[in-house]
């Protein structure tokens, strides 16, 4: 009986969600604003804004990769050691930060990483709503919620200002939101793409999302010495996806 009730509730929830999804994707929502959108100035500004979002998406992905490299180059450790032994979150910590009685003195440019995470947190949801939805036609509400949680995680991590921390606090919450929901957003966007024109991007989004989620779950469930590498695989998947997303949005506009 309990199993039948659960199936019934799941079916009802799926039907209600589909109604909401259809309202925003089959034209019922857009037709209310159609007369306004047909003004030439609105159409031109809309096209320009989509192009700007595409460029911003590609730029932010490249900005992260380049910014992290510069932050590491100014650290007191070697390039290989920084990438292999020190996690991305360590680069966010100002000099003198104490985590579980261990002092972090990795790089004097930690503010660069915090700025990158802050900008990502502010821009990612906008990039999804105005950019990724140009390509994806399904799971938009779930993906928007996932993008919102990713942005929240990025903003939490960017607020790190030094001091004393313990493992499992607010920073761990921010990291979990960032890594899990960033990759989940990729996966949902990939599953929502129907056009054959973006078939390669669809496969990339799905595969990268699955890999990113898998490796971050390993770091959460298992005690591993490859934490820094696994974190970067998950985060780099998101950044590379942002770069490809930008180019595919421009392709769609053309």
Secondary structure, DSSP 4 states (H G I P E B T S, - for coil): -HHHHHHHHHHHHHHHHHHHHHHHHSSTTGGGGHHHHTSHHHHHHHHHHHHHHHHHHHHHHHHHHHHHHHHHHTBSS-HHHHHHHS-HHHHHSPTTEEETTEEE-SBTTHHHHHHHHHHHHHHHHHHHHHTGGGTB-SSHHHHHHHHHHHHHHHHHHHT---SEE-TTSHHHHHHHHHHHHHHHHHHHHHHHB--GGGHHHHHHHHHHHHHHHHHHHHHHHS--TTHHHHHHHHHHHHHHHHHHHHHHHHHHH-
